[in-house]
Amino acid sequence: MQSSRIFIVGSGVVGAATGGGLREAGHDVTFIDINEARVKELTARGWDARTEIDLTDEPESLIFLTLPTPHEGHRYDLSAFEAGTASVGRALKGSAARHTVVVRSTVPPGTTEGLVKTTLEENSGMVANEGFGLASNPEFLRAVSAAEDFANPWMTIIASRDPQNVERLRELLSPFGGELRTFSDPAEAEFIKAAHNIFNATKISFWNEMWLVAQKLGLDLDPIAATVARSAEGSINPEYGIRGGAPYGGVCLPKDTCGFLGFAKTIDVDMPLLAAVVETNDRLAAIVSEEVDTATHAATHAQLRMAASGKETAAAGASGQQQHEPA
């Protein structure tokens, strides 16, 4: 495998694991971080670490944005991420080579082609995917095992409007193994990362809510949860329940979601997550029902128009009149 020139902008847990793994694979990696103490720490490991990115005499490279994107209330705080992206844009302006910027931080869907693209273009004077490449490659690293997770990924996601960027990242990352999926819209990759974490959080909250019921009933939840994890189709079948826009129906699911809510109330246990499940399904069912009614109404009118048109055409043919399309 040919060695690549790589810059890691933001050298915290994700940046260190990403750059460290690529360095171990034989690539030429430079870490960038505004925290001088962090730079000294990385330098002490024997790694090339700097406080600023300079691309003046650098060959074509991959620049990974692994900057912090914490939440502030119910929103992402992208201030540090935007500042780091701007510094990369300014560095691109002084370089003759065509570099590829890769968003690896967890960001809201649309950020790569929104905030990142705009910030890089404004600060570099270049156009994305012309003067520089732009791609998304979200990380799936756990803080406690980030280095191991990077070295042995179970899933790698790559997305870019430019197939050349996708192939370049595929060549770089496929040797690490695991399933690799590619997309043409970076927002899809960003959405995958957010949904991935939200799904995990929802599962944890689901079983914590069930734990409250089990506690009230004097039952040990562990063997119950372990059994359901093996019996529920939603747990063992990756294709189950993932088609959006279709509410659940039938007998069992509506019966047990609504019935268990009532049961929990009798033992004085509040279940807001289960209540939200029922509410969301009811809302989707109403939307789907309205769409079906609208489609049926439109189809009925279309059939009536066609029938009327057929009668008019037959009558015109019998009288020798010629039909004209409206101008």
Secondary structure, DSSP 4 states (H G I P E B T S, - for coil): ----EEEEES-SHHHHHHHHHHHHTT-EEEEE-S-HHHHHHHHHTT-EEESS---TT--SEEEEE-----B-SSSB--HHHHHHHHHHHHHHHT-SS--EEEE-S---TTSIIIIIHHHHHHHHS--BTTTBEEEE------GGGHHHHHHS-SEEEEE-SSHHHHHHHHHHHGGG-SEEEEES-HHHHHHHHHHHHHHHHHHHHHHHHHHHHHHHHT--HHHHHHHHHHH-HHHH-TTTT--TT----TTHHHHHHHHHHHHHHHTT---HHHHHHHHHHHHHHHHHHHHHHHHHHHHHHHHHHHHHHHHHHHHHHHHTPPP----
